[in-house]
Amino acid sequence: MDIGKAFAQLFGDLKFYAALDRKLFAEVSIDGDDINIKVINGVVMLQAMLVHTFGKGRVSSNKLLDLKHAGYNITLRYGKLKFKI
């Protein structure tokens, strides 16, 4: 059983949100082997990327690549644009 179905059975539909200083910039949903990332606020997302890139306590940025290698299909959406990673 995949993690998305396990969470759906336990809690119902789940969506995760990413924020910077209480400003939402992305909504993440998992449906089977598909991970959908919907950008809510592009400016705040760019700020979060800059903080991550130049921050002192920087951690590995390969999380999406690790998920892709694990067999997940990742889709990034911003407005009408849609990219498969």
C-alpha positions as a LaTeX table, in Angstrom:
\begin{tabular}{lrrr}
\hline
Residue & $x$ (\AA) & $y$ (\AA) & $z$ (\AA) \\
\hline
Met1 & 0.00 & 0.00 & 0.00 \\
Asp2 & 1.40 & 3.41 & $-0.88$ \\
Ile3 & 1.69 & 6.24 & 1.60 \\
Gly4 & $-0.99$ & 8.39 & $-0.06$ \\
Lys5 & $-3.65$ & 5.68 & 0.28 \\
Ala6 & $-2.61$ & 4.91 & 3.85 \\
Phe7 & $-3.02$ & 8.57 & 4.84 \\
Ala8 & $-6.31$ & 8.84 & 2.92 \\
Gln9 & $-7.74$ & 5.83 & 4.77 \\
Leu10 & $-6.65$ & 7.20 & 8.14 \\
Phe11 & $-7.39$ & 10.89 & 7.75 \\
Gly12 & $-9.26$ & 11.40 & 4.47 \\
Asp13 & $-7.88$ & 13.65 & 1.74 \\
Leu14 & $-4.62$ & 15.28 & 2.81 \\
Lys15 & $-2.92$ & 18.35 & 1.46 \\
Phe16 & 0.35 & 19.71 & 2.74 \\
Tyr17 & 1.25 & 23.37 & 2.55 \\
Ala18 & 4.64 & 25.05 & 2.41 \\
Ala19 & 5.05 & 28.51 & 3.92 \\
Leu20 & 7.67 & 31.12 & 4.63 \\
Asp21 & 6.99 & 33.48 & 7.54 \\
Arg22 & 3.32 & 32.37 & 7.61 \\
Lys23 & 2.88 & 33.14 & 3.91 \\
Leu24 & 1.76 & 30.09 & 1.93 \\
Phe25 & 3.61 & 29.47 & $-1.31$ \\
Ala26 & 2.85 & 25.87 & $-2.31$ \\
Glu27 & 0.21 & 23.16 & $-1.89$ \\
Val28 & 1.34 & 19.53 & $-2.09$ \\
Ser29 & $-1.05$ & 16.63 & $-2.61$ \\
Ile30 & $-0.31$ & 12.92 & $-2.95$ \\
Asp31 & $-2.53$ & 10.65 & $-5.05$ \\
Gly32 & $-1.13$ & 7.15 & $-5.43$ \\
Asp33 & 2.27 & 7.46 & $-7.10$ \\
Asp34 & 1.61 & 11.06 & $-8.15$ \\
Ile35 & 2.83 & 14.05 & $-6.18$ \\
Asn36 & 1.29 & 17.34 & $-7.29$ \\
Ile37 & 2.88 & 20.62 & $-6.25$ \\
Lys38 & 0.75 & 23.70 & $-6.93$ \\
Val39 & 2.53 & 27.03 & $-6.54$ \\
Ile40 & 0.21 & 29.47 & $-4.76$ \\
Asn41 & 2.52 & 32.49 & $-4.56$ \\
Gly42 & 5.52 & 32.62 & $-6.91$ \\
Val43 & 7.21 & 35.59 & $-5.20$ \\
Val44 & 7.19 & 33.92 & $-1.78$ \\
Met45 & 8.38 & 30.66 & $-3.36$ \\
Leu46 & 11.32 & 32.52 & $-4.90$ \\
Gln47 & 12.12 & 34.03 & $-1.49$ \\
Ala48 & 11.99 & 30.58 & 0.11 \\
Met49 & 14.33 & 29.21 & $-2.56$ \\
Leu50 & 16.81 & 32.05 & $-1.91$ \\
Val51 & 16.66 & 31.49 & 1.86 \\
His52 & 17.25 & 27.77 & 1.31 \\
Thr53 & 20.13 & 28.36 & $-1.11$ \\
Phe54 & 21.99 & 30.94 & 0.93 \\
Gly55 & 21.01 & 29.86 & 4.46 \\
Lys56 & 23.68 & 28.88 & 6.98 \\
Gly57 & 22.10 & 25.60 & 8.10 \\
Arg58 & 21.54 & 24.35 & 4.55 \\
Val59 & 20.52 & 20.71 & 4.08 \\
Ser60 & 20.47 & 18.53 & 0.97 \\
Ser61 & 18.29 & 19.79 & $-1.88$ \\
Asn62 & 17.82 & 16.40 & $-3.52$ \\
Lys63 & 14.48 & 15.55 & $-1.90$ \\
Leu64 & 12.46 & 15.72 & $-5.15$ \\
Leu65 & 15.11 & 13.69 & $-6.97$ \\
Asp66 & 15.01 & 11.06 & $-4.19$ \\
Leu67 & 11.20 & 10.84 & $-4.49$ \\
Lys68 & 11.48 & 10.47 & $-8.28$ \\
His69 & 13.99 & 7.64 & $-7.88$ \\
Ala70 & 11.58 & 6.01 & $-5.41$ \\
Gly71 & 9.02 & 5.77 & $-8.24$ \\
Tyr72 & 6.85 & 8.84 & $-7.71$ \\
Asn73 & 5.69 & 11.05 & $-10.58$ \\
Ile74 & 6.13 & 14.71 & $-9.61$ \\
Thr75 & 4.15 & 17.50 & $-11.27$ \\
Leu76 & 4.72 & 21.19 & $-10.63$ \\
Arg77 & 1.91 & 23.62 & $-11.51$ \\
Tyr78 & 2.00 & 27.40 & $-11.61$ \\
Gly79 & $-1.10$ & 29.02 & $-13.03$ \\
Lys80 & $-1.71$ & 27.41 & $-16.42$ \\
Leu81 & 1.86 & 26.09 & $-16.64$ \\
Lys82 & 2.47 & 22.44 & $-15.83$ \\
Phe83 & 5.88 & 20.73 & $-15.58$ \\
Lys84 & 6.72 & 17.10 & $-14.94$ \\
Ile85 & 9.90 & 16.72 & $-12.94$ \\
\hline
\end{tabular}
